[in-house]
Amino acid sequence: MEGVFFCEDCGEVLVGVASDNAMTTGPLRSVTADLISKSTWGTAHFGREATILIHFRDTPDPIVLAQMDEMVFGRLDPATNSNPDLDLTPFGAQEKGVSRSHAALRRGDDTLTLVDLGSVNGTHLNGQRLLPNQPRVVRDGDEIRLGKLVCHIYFK
Amino acid sequence: MNAAQDLYAILGVPPGAPIDDIRSAYRSAARRLHPDVNSHPGAATQFRDIAAAYDVLSDPIARDKYDLKRKSPSSERAYFTLRVTPSKRVLPILAEPQVIYVLVELVPERPRTAEKGDSNLNLTLVIDHSTSMNGLRLERTRAAAFQIIDQLTERDILSVVAFSDRAEVLVPANYITDKSAIKANIAIMQASGATEIFQGLDEGFKENRKHAAKRYVNHIILLTDGRTYGDEQACLDLAARAAVAGVGISAMGLGDEWNDAFLDQLASRTGGTSEYVSSPGAVVRFLNDRVRALGRSLAERVMVSLAPDPDIKIESAFRLSPSAQPVSINADPIPIGQLQTGRIASMIFQLQVPPSQKPGFRNLLRIDVTGDIMREQMPGYKAIADISLELSTHPPAEEPPLAILDGLGKLTLYRMQEKAEEALARGDVHEATRRLETLATRLLSAGHDGLASAAIAEARRVASTNMLSDEGHKALKYGTRLLIAAPSDSPPIDPAVSGESA
């Protein structure tokens, strides 16, 4: 069945790098070692000096975040004096339901946390909807969703 | 209404939310989880909470009262949080059902510096002293009990029950005042009689209940080396009662004759653990480790409730850490026992998503974890996660997450072992042999040489005698299970060869 990672009969890894091909996959070659050397999701550790990259889906290049202790993501709106640290208007924030003051990334000594600032359409971390004002630790490669705006976060 | 339960969090709205948002949050929860649309037992449990929260927050007077009570600083604090990792973040749209795995980690928050010290225990040791325990086994068990007494303090409560075909209370439940007197009572234990676990468990439960309270880690440790006959159901029923009373049961099987499937069930009813102690020499370490772990409790009586959306099916669940344990998904909530300070507890769920989904984001399931916070004497603290996913005709390429790949890879070894046993139980010797050989190959390539040779030896044995040895069966079962709980970055441990040297 599609989505199964390991064959329970033979122990074979059934998952390769995801492809656009939606056909049901049979057992592929044994790729555990390759996968583990290639895969980066969740491997990099966050340090005080780490550079944070944000890659918005369907945009060519990731953006590098400034070294700030707290960075608010939202939508610039002069009418209400909303001036977030990162204005997401160029990424289609308005139509994707991003609030003026949507979420914030906070740097700690060894962790980076994401907190929803009471946004209308919610903040999701890897599909998990965050409760407002409850910070959650972010790991390298995590998916963040602000309303319907999807981005991935990386540490360098 | 319990002070530890944040009604706003239960509805998933910010504390200042206007009444319209509260109403719409309730309605969307009702569309997913109301018993009329969702027959999953977890949905019923969770919807009750949601409806109760809505009752308060939709009534202006009740809400004002609740808000006033809520404004104490301690209620703002997180004791544990949930972290969820799905195997894919964007699913393809398919004309057939597909599988998705969800790794759920229960992350204990770092305690504030002022909060040190272990939790107080209300511990009951239930010790098998049947004839087969004679000699080294009983001697090491006594030594283990002495060490446990030494590590307990006068704020802890201990009781000791010895059983064979009848039970005897060696140490009645009480605070530990005179350690040498307690030891003297244990020292007289002699081996005799047959094994009837219910006798011991029943007496042990009675002792434990005398002092069972929410401020304690209430726990029974059962140590046995034999099979019990005819009273297994009575034991399981007792475990269910213990779970309700907030008493955990851990089971330790010594040697190779005990019934592992039974002890697994017994322990998992209360969220306890079951372990295989391969040699008498390891008894002291196993028991002491267990008692130490019990003392490092952040939360007790932790229960996980899963409410999948009506069209999502939960196929299986397995606890990966701190100890690997199969989990029954037939009942909700699932008891997982204890959350230790500084140790992440994780579970992996396999879900099935139906075919022909619409593109876009959709909800998958709501997870609700409740536990009693030991230090704060705060019962019923909750962490809630609502999981959603995106479906797309052209999902972007993604690497499978390492954490899932790693956990699942090890779980697969355990499952292969299980499947070999199932084949053997069906009488299919050829199939069982083949599965054991494949398992051996996999274990070898993963660097677990000791377990691999155990698998080969058992494959040969099965081919010639149609049976697994008791020892090989347990070595493989608990060996592959230990692999699951071991962190992947530490050198591979090889329980099959650790035996006497430990």
Interface residues (C-beta under 8 A of the other chain):
Chain A: M1 E2 G3 V4 F5 F6 C7 E8 D9 C10 G11 V13 V15 V17 A18 S19 D20 A22 T24 T32 L35 I36 K38 S39 T40 W41 G42 T43 R57 G118 H124 N126 G127 Q128 R129 L131 P132 N133 Q134 R136 V137 G141 E143 R145 K148 V150
Chain B: Y8 A9 G12 V13 P14 P15 G16 A78 T81 L82 R83 V84 T85 P86 S87 K88 R89 L91 P92 I93 L94 E96 P97 Q98 V99 I100 Y101 V107 Q352 V353 F361 L364 I384 A385 D386 I387 S388 L389 E390 H394 P395 P396 A397 E398 E399 P400 P401 L402 A403 I404 L405 D406 L408 G409 L411 T412 L413 R415 M416 K419 R435 T438 L439 T441 R442
